[in-house]
Amino acid sequence: MEGRQALPMSTEFQKDSDAAPGMAGPGPLAVVLHVNGHAHKVVIEPRTTLAEALRGPLGLTGTKIACDHGACSACTVWLDGLAVASCSVLAIEVGERPVTTIEGLAGPDTLHPVQEAFIAHDAVQCGFCTPGMIMSCAALLARNPRPDRADIEQAISGHFCRCGTYPHVVQAMLALGAGKKGTSRE
């Protein structure tokens, strides 16, 4: 994260009387984020994106920040069950909505079927885009257990993979849609 400054973590919260109604900031404030099934109180500046809050105070570094303006989808997480670019959402806007990151997609000792399929079909190369791509593919699979090629291509269309793993991602998802466990390459 060259050129980025860590946000200062202040223990002083902004008093409600200091801001106009409906306004937050300019100083740090406490918010509660519901991430991976747990409530987390964090102190952040109002300008903090969800991606920054996940990676910084919460230490969930599986969410990657690449473009920082919603163009590459490396930072994709689920917000209220929908795949979103977390660099384009302010953390203070999340409210009570649940957030799921790549760390919360499966259990501590298990992989999600999409993760297994990505491994089996060699859809992981450098790994930078992989968490976001997996989150989008898992969201697709949750809404459509038998996606076709067009569905898969649409789901990953906003992702920028410098290694070009798109054909492998499509094959992994087609295998899942066909009911294959994804344990061996086709």
N, C-alpha and C positions, 0 to 999 in steps of 0.2 A: 504494500500500500504506500508506494512512494508518493510524496507530496501531500499526504494526509496527516493531520494532527489528531492525536488522541483527544477526545473531549475531556475536559476536566471533570472529575467526579467530586461534586460538592455535597456536603452534608446539610447545607443550608437550603431550605425549600422556599420557594417564592410564596409570599403571603397572598391570599385571595384578594385582600383589600388593595394590593399594589397594582393590580391589573384591572383593566376595564372588563365589564361582563362579557363572557365569551372569548376573552383573550387569554393566551398563555405566554409566559415569558416576560422579559427577555432572559431572565436567569434560569438556572436549572430547576426542575420540578420533579416530584416523585410520581411515578405511574406504576401501575401493576399490569404486567403482560402475562397472559395465560399461554405458556409455551410448552408443548409436548406433555400436556396434562397437568402441569404444575403452575401455580401462580408465583410470579417473581416481581418483587418491588425493586425498581431501578430508579436512579436519579439521573435524569438526562436533560439536555437542553432541548427546547421545543423544535429545533431544526434537525434533530437526530432522526435519521431514517431507521426503519425497522431493521434493515440489514446491519447498520452500525450498532444498534442496541443488541442484536443477537450476537454479533461477533465480539463486541467490546465487553460491556458489563456482564453479559450472560456467558461469554466464553464458548459460544456455539459456532465454531469456525468452519463447520461443514458448509455453511452458507457463504458462498464466494462473492466478492465484489470485484467486478472487472470494469465495466463501462461507467457505472455509477449514474446512469440516467435511463435505465429501462430498455436499452437497445439490444443487450446480449442474452439476457435471462439466466445468467450464471447464478444469480441470487434468488432464484425461484423457491418459494416456500408456499405452504397452504395457509390461507387466511380464511377462516370460516369455511374450510373445505374446498376453496377455490385456489388454483395456482395463480400466484401473483409475483411480480418482480418486487422484491422487498426493498430495493434501493429507491423505489418510486412511491413508497408509502411512509409517511411520518409515523414514528412510533406512538406519538400522542394521539393519533387518529385511530389506532387499533381498538381501543376501548376494551370491552369484555370479550371480543371475538377471539376464538381459539386460533393459535398459530401452531403449525406443525412444520418442523425442520427435518432435514435428512436424518438427524440424530434421533428423532422421535418417530420415524416412519415404521420401524420394526422394533422388536424387543432387543434387550442388551446382548443376547447370545444367538440371535437369529437374524436372517436377512429377509427383506421384503421380496416377494417373487420377482419384482422388476429388477431389484439389485442382483438376484441370482441369475436372471436372464441376461443382464448386461455382462456379467462375468463370463457366463457360458458362451456368449456370442461375440466376445471380444469387443464390446462396445465401450470399453474404458481404455483410453490411451494416456494422455497426460493427466487426466482426472479433474482438470479445473472446471470444465462445464458439466461434469458428470452429476454432481448432486442436484443441480437445477434441472437437468434433463430427466433424471430419475423422478424428481418430484412432479414434473409435468406428465410424464408417462404413467406414473402411479395414479395421478388424478384422472387421466383418460381411462385407465383400466377400471377405476372405481365407478365411473359413469357408464362405461361401455366395456363389458368383459370380453367382447369379441371384436376388437377394432380391426378395420381393414387398412390397407396401405394408405389410403387418402386420409383416414382419421388420424393415423399415426403421424403422417407428414404434417398435417395441420397442427397437431399437438406440439410438435418440436419445431415448427416454422419460426418461432421467435428466438430460438437458441442459436448462438454463434459458437460453433465448435471448430477451433483452429486445426485440429488433427483430422477432421473429416470423418468422424465415426458414424455419420448419418446412416449409411447402408446397414451397419451392424446393429444400430438402434432399431431400425425398422424390422430387421430379421428377428431380433430379440422379442419385440412386441408382437410380431406375427406368430411366433412360437407360443407365446403366452396365450394369445387369443385362440390358438388352435388346441389349447389344453395341454401343451407340453410343459414340463416343469422347468425347462431351460438348463438342464444339467450337462448337456453335451452339445457341441457345435454341429450344425447341419452340414 
